[in-house]
Amino acid sequence: MPQYVNVEKHRFAAYIKKADEFFQSLKEAVQAGRWEAAGLAAIHCVISSSDALTTYHLQQRSASERHQDAAQLLKRLPLPGGLQDKIKQFIDVLEMKNQVEYDAVPTSEKDALQMAKQAERFYSWAKANLPK
């Protein structure tokens, strides 16, 4: 059963601030060619962006270690069009988590750039669906 925790709506600001910092770190890592750092920043950027969205719109966030549970929560967002594409971007980035964090094989430039592209799209969408 998915593990969700109730969160006060105003707490979204803390999560989007984290996402902002991870996104800045992602851009810096890509520019410097630090592919492992870019991959980790992309992962944490989408997680924090997701937490900000679900906290603001649903007053919940995922506390599960299963990324599919967080994706299920995203499906409940009351946002117009394109939700499935955004959830796919979220999942695509998170599917690389074990490889980036634990695998002995280095993260390739190609994989890091793909993760960065998906993370940027998801993060930008999250920002557009939250108060300034």
N, C-alpha and C positions, 0 to 999 in steps of 0.2 A: 504494500500500500504506500502511495507517495507520502513523503514527509514534508508538510508545509507548516510554516510558522506564521502567526499573525504579526503584522508590523504596522505601527502607526504611520499613516499616510505621509506625514511631513518628513519621515526618515528617508524618503526617496532621495533627498538632497545629498545625504552622506554617500549613498551608493553611486549617484551620478558623478559626484566629485572624485570618487575612486576611479570610475570609468574614464573621466577626463585625464587623470594622471596616467593611467595605464595606456590610454591612447597616445598621449604625448611621448611616453616611453617607447611605444611601438614605433612611432615615426622616427625617433632618434636611433633606435636599434636598426631599423631598415636602412636608414641613411649611412650608418656605420658598418653595415654588413654583418651585424651580430645576429645570426639567424636563430640561435637558441633563445636569446633574449627577446627577439621579435615574436617568436612563437609563444613564449610564456606571456608576454604582454598582450598579445591578441586574445589568448584564452581568458585572461583575467579581465580584459576590457569587455568581452561579451558577457561574462558572468555578472560583472557589476552593472552593466547596462540592463541586463535582464532583471536583476534584482531591483533596480530603480523603477523600471516599467511596472513590474508586478506589485511592488510596494505602493506606488502611486495609484494605479488603477484598480487593484484588487485588495490592497492592504494585506498581502501575503507574499512570501517568497519561499523558494524551495530550500529545504534543509537536508535534502537527500544527496547521497553521493552519486546517484544515477542521473545522468544528464537527460535522459528521456523524461524523468519526472519534472524537471525544470521546463522542458519543451511542452509537456502537457499543461503546465500552468500558463505558459505563454499563449496557448491556444484559447484560453479563456479571456484574453484581453478584448475589451470592447472597442477595437480599433478598426477603421474601414480598410478594405482591400489590401491585398498583398501580404497578409499575415503568414500564409504558408511559405512564401519565398523567404521571409525574414526568419522564420523558424528553421528553415533549411540552412540558412547562413549560420545561425547559432549552432546547430548540430554539426555542420561541416567543420567548424573551428574546434568544437569540443571533441570531435572524434579523433583529433590529432593529439589530445592531451597526454595520453599514456606514452606515445612515441616521443613527444618533446620532453616530457619530464623524466621518463624512466628508461627509455631504450638506449642502448649503447651506440646505435647508429645516429650520427649527427643529423640534425634537421637541415635539409637542403635549402638552398636559396629559393628554388621553385616552390617548395612547400611553404616556406616562411612568407613569401610574397603572396601566395594564394590565401593563406590565413590572414595576412594583413588586409588584403582586399575585402575579404568577407567580413572581418571584424570592423573595418571602417564603414562598410555599408550598414551593418547592424547597429553600430554605435550612432551613426548619423540619424538613422531612423528612430532610435530610442530618444535622442535629443529632440527630434522634431515632434515627438509625442509626449513631451513632458513640459511643464512650465519653465520659463526662463529663469 
